[in-house]
Amino acid sequence: MTTKTKKVQKRLINSAKTNSRRVHITPRQNGWAVRKEGNLQASRILTTQKLAIEIAKEWVDEGNASAVIIHGRNGKFRAAR
């Protein structure tokens, strides 16, 4: 495991301790991941970012999530909804 991977894993473990219901849209090699904050694995992986955002917005409308955090292709924070 690389140092960068260890740091990411540590952040995920710390965020799992919070009571946040935010959803993150992050890039993957095979598409875009929709991941609830604190989960180590993505709930869904979709082909386009637009589809991933639509799914996350549905979760917010249904009350299963509180906010959508969108990351750009480079993985950095891009927008929040």
Jmol script that loads the backbone (N, CA, C; Angstrom):
load data "model"
ATOM      1  N   MET A   1       0.845  -1.174   0.000  1.00  0.00           N
ATOM      2  CA  MET A   1       0.000   0.000   0.000  1.00  0.00           C
ATOM      3  C   MET A   1       0.891   1.237   0.000  1.00  0.00           C
ATOM      4  N   THR A   2       0.596   2.184  -0.897  1.00  0.00           N
ATOM      5  CA  THR A   2       1.403   3.392  -0.985  1.00  0.00           C
ATOM      6  C   THR A   2       1.025   4.372   0.121  1.00  0.00           C
ATOM      7  N   THR A   3       1.868   5.365   0.309  1.00  0.00           N
ATOM      8  CA  THR A   3       1.615   6.378   1.325  1.00  0.00           C
ATOM      9  C   THR A   3       0.334   7.138   1.013  1.00  0.00           C
ATOM     10  N   LYS A   4       0.125   7.459  -0.274  1.00  0.00           N
ATOM     11  CA  LYS A   4      -1.082   8.185  -0.674  1.00  0.00           C
ATOM     12  C   LYS A   4      -2.333   7.354  -0.371  1.00  0.00           C
ATOM     13  N   THR A   5      -2.285   6.062  -0.660  1.00  0.00           N
ATOM     14  CA  THR A   5      -3.417   5.179  -0.390  1.00  0.00           C
ATOM     15  C   THR A   5      -3.703   5.109   1.098  1.00  0.00           C
ATOM     16  N   LYS A   6      -2.667   5.064   1.904  1.00  0.00           N
ATOM     17  CA  LYS A   6      -2.841   5.024   3.357  1.00  0.00           C
ATOM     18  C   LYS A   6      -3.526   6.296   3.860  1.00  0.00           C
ATOM     19  N   LYS A   7      -3.128   7.449   3.299  1.00  0.00           N
ATOM     20  CA  LYS A   7      -3.726   8.718   3.716  1.00  0.00           C
ATOM     21  C   LYS A   7      -5.205   8.770   3.337  1.00  0.00           C
ATOM     22  N   VAL A   8      -5.530   8.317   2.140  1.00  0.00           N
ATOM     23  CA  VAL A   8      -6.925   8.309   1.697  1.00  0.00           C
ATOM     24  C   VAL A   8      -7.744   7.382   2.575  1.00  0.00           C
ATOM     25  N   GLN A   9      -7.203   6.207   2.869  1.00  0.00           N
ATOM     26  CA  GLN A   9      -7.913   5.253   3.708  1.00  0.00           C
ATOM     27  C   GLN A   9      -8.137   5.832   5.108  1.00  0.00           C
ATOM     28  N   LYS A  10      -7.156   6.531   5.642  1.00  0.00           N
ATOM     29  CA  LYS A  10      -7.281   7.135   6.962  1.00  0.00           C
ATOM     30  C   LYS A  10      -8.374   8.209   6.959  1.00  0.00           C
ATOM     31  N   ARG A  11      -8.429   9.031   5.897  1.00  0.00           N
ATOM     32  CA  ARG A  11      -9.486  10.040   5.782  1.00  0.00           C
ATOM     33  C   ARG A  11     -10.862   9.400   5.715  1.00  0.00           C
ATOM     34  N   LEU A  12     -10.978   8.301   4.951  1.00  0.00           N
ATOM     35  CA  LEU A  12     -12.265   7.615   4.834  1.00  0.00           C
ATOM     36  C   LEU A  12     -12.711   7.037   6.173  1.00  0.00           C
ATOM     37  N   ILE A  13     -11.786   6.473   6.911  1.00  0.00           N
ATOM     38  CA  ILE A  13     -12.119   5.914   8.223  1.00  0.00           C
ATOM     39  C   ILE A  13     -12.569   7.025   9.175  1.00  0.00           C
ATOM     40  N   ASN A  14     -11.875   8.170   9.143  1.00  0.00           N
ATOM     41  CA  ASN A  14     -12.267   9.293   9.998  1.00  0.00           C
ATOM     42  C   ASN A  14     -13.631   9.844   9.601  1.00  0.00           C
ATOM     43  N   SER A  15     -13.908   9.917   8.291  1.00  0.00           N
ATOM     44  CA  SER A  15     -15.207  10.439   7.856  1.00  0.00           C
ATOM     45  C   SER A  15     -16.326   9.466   8.184  1.00  0.00           C
ATOM     46  N   ALA A  16     -16.010   8.184   8.292  1.00  0.00           N
ATOM     47  CA  ALA A  16     -17.025   7.191   8.648  1.00  0.00           C
ATOM     48  C   ALA A  16     -17.507   7.395  10.080  1.00  0.00           C
ATOM     49  N   LYS A  17     -16.694   8.023  10.896  1.00  0.00           N
ATOM     50  CA  LYS A  17     -17.053   8.266  12.289  1.00  0.00           C
ATOM     51  C   LYS A  17     -18.037   9.426  12.420  1.00  0.00           C
ATOM     52  N   THR A  18     -18.154  10.257  11.376  1.00  0.00           N
ATOM     53  CA  THR A  18     -19.075  11.382  11.427  1.00  0.00           C
ATOM     54  C   THR A  18     -20.484  10.911  11.116  1.00  0.00           C
ATOM     55  N   ASN A  19     -21.442  11.754  11.389  1.00  0.00           N
ATOM     56  CA  ASN A  19     -22.828  11.414  11.129  1.00  0.00           C
ATOM     57  C   ASN A  19     -23.315  12.107   9.846  1.00  0.00           C
ATOM     58  N   SER A  20     -22.410  12.381   8.937  1.00  0.00           N
ATOM     59  CA  SER A  20     -22.728  13.094   7.710  1.00  0.00           C
ATOM     60  C   SER A  20     -23.445  12.183   6.720  1.00  0.00           C
ATOM     61  N   ARG A  21     -24.367  12.760   5.972  1.00  0.00           N
ATOM     62  CA  ARG A  21     -25.081  11.994   4.961  1.00  0.00           C
ATOM     63  C   ARG A  21     -24.795  12.570   3.573  1.00  0.00           C
ATOM     64  N   ARG A  22     -23.631  13.159   3.397  1.00  0.00           N
ATOM     65  CA  ARG A  22     -23.268  13.725   2.101  1.00  0.00           C
ATOM     66  C   ARG A  22     -22.899  12.613   1.122  1.00  0.00           C
ATOM     67  N   VAL A  23     -23.101  12.907  -0.160  1.00  0.00           N
ATOM     68  CA  VAL A  23     -22.784  11.960  -1.228  1.00  0.00           C
ATOM     69  C   VAL A  23     -21.709  12.598  -2.104  1.00  0.00           C
ATOM     70  N   HIS A  24     -20.678  11.831  -2.438  1.00  0.00           N
ATOM     71  CA  HIS A  24     -19.587  12.316  -3.276  1.00  0.00           C
ATOM     72  C   HIS A  24     -19.657  11.682  -4.660  1.00  0.00           C
ATOM     73  N   ILE A  25     -19.456  12.503  -5.681  1.00  0.00           N
ATOM     74  CA  ILE A  25     -19.339  12.037  -7.063  1.00  0.00           C
ATOM     75  C   ILE A  25     -17.859  12.133  -7.406  1.00  0.00           C
ATOM     76  N   THR A  26     -17.207  10.994  -7.614  1.00  0.00           N
ATOM     77  CA  THR A  26     -15.770  10.974  -7.861  1.00  0.00           C
ATOM     78  C   THR A  26     -15.439  10.197  -9.133  1.00  0.00           C
ATOM     79  N   PRO A  27     -14.356  10.575  -9.807  1.00  0.00           N
ATOM     80  CA  PRO A  27     -13.988   9.870 -11.039  1.00  0.00           C
ATOM     81  C   PRO A  27     -13.376   8.502 -10.750  1.00  0.00           C
ATOM     82  N   ARG A  28     -13.627   7.575 -11.635  1.00  0.00           N
ATOM     83  CA  ARG A  28     -13.028   6.245 -11.601  1.00  0.00           C
ATOM     84  C   ARG A  28     -12.520   5.935 -12.999  1.00  0.00           C
ATOM     85  N   GLN A  29     -11.712   4.914 -13.143  1.00  0.00           N
ATOM     86  CA  GLN A  29     -11.196   4.546 -14.456  1.00  0.00           C
ATOM     87  C   GLN A  29     -12.318   4.145 -15.402  1.00  0.00           C
ATOM     88  N   ASN A  30     -13.351   3.520 -14.872  1.00  0.00           N
ATOM     89  CA  ASN A  30     -14.424   3.027 -15.722  1.00  0.00           C
ATOM     90  C   ASN A  30     -15.696   3.864 -15.625  1.00  0.00           C
ATOM     91  N   GLY A  31     -15.625   5.077 -15.122  1.00  0.00           N
ATOM     92  CA  GLY A  31     -16.798   5.941 -15.045  1.00  0.00           C
ATOM     93  C   GLY A  31     -16.752   6.865 -13.846  1.00  0.00           C
ATOM     94  N   TRP A  32     -17.922   7.100 -13.266  1.00  0.00           N
ATOM     95  CA  TRP A  32     -18.052   7.998 -12.118  1.00  0.00           C
ATOM     96  C   TRP A  32     -18.716   7.261 -10.973  1.00  0.00           C
ATOM     97  N   ALA A  33     -18.162   7.417  -9.783  1.00  0.00           N
ATOM     98  CA  ALA A  33     -18.665   6.718  -8.603  1.00  0.00           C
ATOM     99  C   ALA A  33     -19.571   7.633  -7.793  1.00  0.00           C
ATOM    100  N   VAL A  34     -20.643   7.059  -7.272  1.00  0.00           N
ATOM    101  CA  VAL A  34     -21.522   7.731  -6.321  1.00  0.00           C
ATOM    102  C   VAL A  34     -21.279   7.028  -4.989  1.00  0.00           C
ATOM    103  N   ARG A  35     -20.700   7.782  -4.039  1.00  0.00           N
ATOM    104  CA  ARG A  35     -20.291   7.174  -2.775  1.00  0.00           C
ATOM    105  C   ARG A  35     -20.777   8.022  -1.610  1.00  0.00           C
ATOM    106  N   LYS A  36     -21.473   7.385  -0.673  1.00  0.00           N
ATOM    107  CA  LYS A  36     -21.885   8.091   0.535  1.00  0.00           C
ATOM    108  C   LYS A  36     -20.655   8.297   1.410  1.00  0.00           C
ATOM    109  N   GLU A  37     -20.589   9.462   2.025  1.00  0.00           N
ATOM    110  CA  GLU A  37     -19.432   9.796   2.847  1.00  0.00           C
ATOM    111  C   GLU A  37     -19.283   8.789   3.982  1.00  0.00           C
ATOM    112  N   GLY A  38     -18.078   8.291   4.130  1.00  0.00           N
ATOM    113  CA  GLY A  38     -17.793   7.309   5.166  1.00  0.00           C
ATOM    114  C   GLY A  38     -17.727   5.894   4.637  1.00  0.00           C
ATOM    115  N   ASN A  39     -18.349   5.626   3.491  1.00  0.00           N
ATOM    116  CA  ASN A  39     -18.283   4.293   2.900  1.00  0.00           C
ATOM    117  C   ASN A  39     -16.969   4.115   2.162  1.00  0.00           C
ATOM    118  N   LEU A  40     -16.374   2.954   2.279  1.00  0.00           N
ATOM    119  CA  LEU A  40     -15.133   2.682   1.562  1.00  0.00           C
ATOM    120  C   LEU A  40     -15.388   2.330   0.103  1.00  0.00           C
ATOM    121  N   GLN A  41     -16.547   1.745  -0.183  1.00  0.00           N
ATOM    122  CA  GLN A  41     -16.870   1.364  -1.555  1.00  0.00           C
ATOM    123  C   GLN A  41     -17.969   2.254  -2.106  1.00  0.00           C
ATOM    124  N   ALA A  42     -17.964   2.422  -3.425  1.00  0.00           N
ATOM    125  CA  ALA A  42     -18.996   3.217  -4.090  1.00  0.00           C
ATOM    126  C   ALA A  42     -20.317   2.461  -4.085  1.00  0.00           C
ATOM    127  N   SER A  43     -21.399   3.209  -3.937  1.00  0.00           N
ATOM    128  CA  SER A  43     -22.726   2.607  -4.008  1.00  0.00           C
ATOM    129  C   SER A  43     -23.094   2.287  -5.447  1.00  0.00           C
ATOM    130  N   ARG A  44     -22.708   3.180  -6.353  1.00  0.00           N
ATOM    131  CA  ARG A  44     -22.987   2.980  -7.778  1.00  0.00           C
ATOM    132  C   ARG A  44     -21.804   3.507  -8.588  1.00  0.00           C
ATOM    133  N   ILE A  45     -21.552   2.901  -9.743  1.00  0.00           N
ATOM    134  CA  ILE A  45     -20.577   3.422 -10.702  1.00  0.00           C
ATOM    135  C   ILE A  45     -21.304   3.562 -12.024  1.00  0.00           C
ATOM    136  N   LEU A  46     -21.296   4.782 -12.558  1.00  0.00           N
ATOM    137  CA  LEU A  46     -22.029   5.093 -13.779  1.00  0.00           C
ATOM    138  C   LEU A  46     -21.076   5.586 -14.859  1.00  0.00           C
ATOM    139  N   THR A  47     -21.537   5.576 -16.102  1.00  0.00           N
ATOM    140  CA  THR A  47     -20.661   5.916 -17.224  1.00  0.00           C
ATOM    141  C   THR A  47     -20.387   7.405 -17.345  1.00  0.00           C
ATOM    142  N   THR A  48     -21.348   8.260 -16.945  1.00  0.00           N
ATOM    143  CA  THR A  48     -21.140   9.698 -17.073  1.00  0.00           C
ATOM    144  C   THR A  48     -21.337  10.395 -15.735  1.00  0.00           C
ATOM    145  N   GLN A  49     -20.718  11.553 -15.614  1.00  0.00           N
ATOM    146  CA  GLN A  49     -20.851  12.337 -14.393  1.00  0.00           C
ATOM    147  C   GLN A  49     -22.289  12.847 -14.263  1.00  0.00           C
ATOM    148  N   LYS A  50     -22.907  13.187 -15.367  1.00  0.00           N
ATOM    149  CA  LYS A  50     -24.272  13.690 -15.350  1.00  0.00           C
ATOM    150  C   LYS A  50     -25.230  12.665 -14.741  1.00  0.00           C
ATOM    151  N   LEU A  51     -25.108  11.408 -15.135  1.00  0.00           N
ATOM    152  CA  LEU A  51     -25.948  10.347 -14.565  1.00  0.00           C
ATOM    153  C   LEU A  51     -25.699  10.187 -13.068  1.00  0.00           C
ATOM    154  N   ALA A  52     -24.432  10.254 -12.679  1.00  0.00           N
ATOM    155  CA  ALA A  52     -24.077  10.120 -11.266  1.00  0.00           C
ATOM    156  C   ALA A  52     -24.701  11.250 -10.445  1.00  0.00           C
ATOM    157  N   ILE A  53     -24.677  12.462 -10.982  1.00  0.00           N
ATOM    158  CA  ILE A  53     -25.261  13.613 -10.281  1.00  0.00           C
ATOM    159  C   ILE A  53     -26.772  13.445 -10.154  1.00  0.00           C
ATOM    160  N   GLU A  54     -27.421  12.950 -11.212  1.00  0.00           N
ATOM    161  CA  GLU A  54     -28.871  12.732 -11.168  1.00  0.00           C
ATOM    162  C   GLU A  54     -29.245  11.724 -10.078  1.00  0.00           C
ATOM    163  N   ILE A  55     -28.489  10.624  -9.991  1.00  0.00           N
ATOM    164  CA  ILE A  55     -28.746   9.610  -8.957  1.00  0.00           C
ATOM    165  C   ILE A  55     -28.590  10.230  -7.566  1.00  0.00           C
ATOM    166  N   ALA A  56     -27.515  10.979  -7.371  1.00  0.00           N
ATOM    167  CA  ALA A  56     -27.258  11.597  -6.068  1.00  0.00           C
ATOM    168  C   ALA A  56     -28.359  12.596  -5.712  1.00  0.00           C
ATOM    169  N   LYS A  57     -28.834  13.371  -6.682  1.00  0.00           N
ATOM    170  CA  LYS A  57     -29.919  14.324  -6.430  1.00  0.00           C
ATOM    171  C   LYS A  57     -31.199  13.595  -6.034  1.00  0.00           C
ATOM    172  N   GLU A  58     -31.455  12.457  -6.650  1.00  0.00           N
ATOM    173  CA  GLU A  58     -32.626  11.651  -6.283  1.00  0.00           C
ATOM    174  C   GLU A  58     -32.533  11.221  -4.822  1.00  0.00           C
ATOM    175  N   TRP A  59     -31.336  10.818  -4.389  1.00  0.00           N
ATOM    176  CA  TRP A  59     -31.133  10.404  -3.002  1.00  0.00           C
ATOM    177  C   TRP A  59     -31.430  11.559  -2.053  1.00  0.00           C
ATOM    178  N   VAL A  60     -31.007  12.780  -2.442  1.00  0.00           N
ATOM    179  CA  VAL A  60     -31.266  13.958  -1.604  1.00  0.00           C
ATOM    180  C   VAL A  60     -32.766  14.217  -1.553  1.00  0.00           C
ATOM    181  N   ASP A  61     -33.444  14.159  -2.701  1.00  0.00           N
ATOM    182  CA  ASP A  61     -34.889  14.389  -2.750  1.00  0.00           C
ATOM    183  C   ASP A  61     -35.660  13.367  -1.927  1.00  0.00           C
ATOM    184  N   GLU A  62     -35.174  12.121  -1.903  1.00  0.00           N
ATOM    185  CA  GLU A  62     -35.833  11.058  -1.140  1.00  0.00           C
ATOM    186  C   GLU A  62     -35.505  11.120   0.350  1.00  0.00           C
ATOM    187  N   GLY A  63     -34.537  11.953   0.729  1.00  0.00           N
ATOM    188  CA  GLY A  63     -34.150  12.075   2.125  1.00  0.00           C
ATOM    189  C   GLY A  63     -33.064  11.101   2.551  1.00  0.00           C
ATOM    190  N   ASN A  64     -32.464  10.393   1.605  1.00  0.00           N
ATOM    191  CA  ASN A  64     -31.400   9.435   1.924  1.00  0.00           C
ATOM    192  C   ASN A  64     -30.027  10.085   1.981  1.00  0.00           C
ATOM    193  N   ALA A  65     -29.931  11.343   1.595  1.00  0.00           N
ATOM    194  CA  ALA A  65     -28.660  12.075   1.622  1.00  0.00           C
ATOM    195  C   ALA A  65     -28.967  13.538   1.916  1.00  0.00           C
ATOM    196  N   SER A  66     -27.955  14.269   2.401  1.00  0.00           N
ATOM    197  CA  SER A  66     -28.175  15.672   2.744  1.00  0.00           C
ATOM    198  C   SER A  66     -27.622  16.632   1.703  1.00  0.00           C
ATOM    199  N   ALA A  67     -26.536  16.259   1.025  1.00  0.00           N
ATOM    200  CA  ALA A  67     -25.914  17.144   0.044  1.00  0.00           C
ATOM    201  C   ALA A  67     -25.095  16.320  -0.946  1.00  0.00           C
ATOM    202  N   VAL A  68     -24.832  16.931  -2.103  1.00  0.00           N
ATOM    203  CA  VAL A  68     -24.037  16.275  -3.140  1.00  0.00           C
ATOM    204  C   VAL A  68     -22.737  17.054  -3.295  1.00  0.00           C
ATOM    205  N   ILE A  69     -21.615  16.369  -3.184  1.00  0.00           N
ATOM    206  CA  ILE A  69     -20.301  16.968  -3.375  1.00  0.00           C
ATOM    207  C   ILE A  69     -19.746  16.408  -4.689  1.00  0.00           C
ATOM    208  N   ILE A  70     -19.453  17.303  -5.642  1.00  0.00           N
ATOM    209  CA  ILE A  70     -18.990  16.871  -6.953  1.00  0.00           C
ATOM    210  C   ILE A  70     -17.494  17.136  -7.078  1.00  0.00           C
ATOM    211  N   HIS A  71     -16.776  16.122  -7.508  1.00  0.00           N
ATOM    212  CA  HIS A  71     -15.337  16.226  -7.734  1.00  0.00           C
ATOM    213  C   HIS A  71     -15.083  16.242  -9.241  1.00  0.00           C
ATOM    214  N   GLY A  72     -14.050  16.967  -9.657  1.00  0.00           N
ATOM    215  CA  GLY A  72     -13.699  17.034 -11.067  1.00  0.00           C
ATOM    216  C   GLY A  72     -12.916  15.810 -11.503  1.00  0.00           C
ATOM    217  N   ARG A  73     -12.535  15.787 -12.768  1.00  0.00           N
ATOM    218  CA  ARG A  73     -11.795  14.658 -13.335  1.00  0.00           C
ATOM    219  C   ARG A  73     -10.480  14.420 -12.593  1.00  0.00           C
ATOM    220  N   ASN A  74      -9.882  15.490 -12.047  1.00  0.00           N
ATOM    221  CA  ASN A  74      -8.632  15.348 -11.300  1.00  0.00           C
ATOM    222  C   ASN A  74      -8.871  14.926  -9.850  1.00  0.00           C
ATOM    223  N   GLY A  75     -10.123  14.757  -9.451  1.00  0.00           N
ATOM    224  CA  GLY A  75     -10.455  14.304  -8.105  1.00  0.00           C
ATOM    225  C   GLY A  75     -10.643  15.407  -7.090  1.00  0.00           C
ATOM    226  N   LYS A  76     -10.299  16.639  -7.461  1.00  0.00           N
ATOM    227  CA  LYS A  76     -10.432  17.768  -6.525  1.00  0.00           C
ATOM    228  C   LYS A  76     -11.872  18.259  -6.492  1.00  0.00           C
ATOM    229  N   PHE A  77     -12.223  18.870  -5.372  1.00  0.00           N
ATOM    230  CA  PHE A  77     -13.561  19.412  -5.161  1.00  0.00           C
ATOM    231  C   PHE A  77     -13.915  20.403  -6.267  1.00  0.00           C
ATOM    232  N   ARG A  78     -15.101  20.244  -6.843  1.00  0.00           N
ATOM    233  CA  ARG A  78     -15.545  21.129  -7.921  1.00  0.00           C
ATOM    234  C   ARG A  78     -16.782  21.929  -7.553  1.00  0.00           C
ATOM    235  N   ALA A  79     -17.780  21.280  -6.958  1.00  0.00           N
ATOM    236  CA  ALA A  79     -19.026  21.972  -6.624  1.00  0.00           C
ATOM    237  C   ALA A  79     -19.789  21.203  -5.565  1.00  0.00           C
ATOM    238  N   ALA A  80     -20.719  21.916  -4.930  1.00  0.00           N
ATOM    239  CA  ALA A  80     -21.607  21.293  -3.953  1.00  0.00           C
ATOM    240  C   ALA A  80     -23.033  21.701  -4.278  1.00  0.00           C
ATOM    241  N   ARG A  81     -23.954  20.759  -4.085  1.00  0.00           N
ATOM    242  CA  ARG A  81     -25.371  21.045  -4.351  1.00  0.00           C
ATOM    243  C   ARG A  81     -26.194  20.534  -3.213  1.00  0.00           C
TER     244      ARG A  81
END
end "model"
wireframe off; spacefill off
backbone 0.3
color backbone group
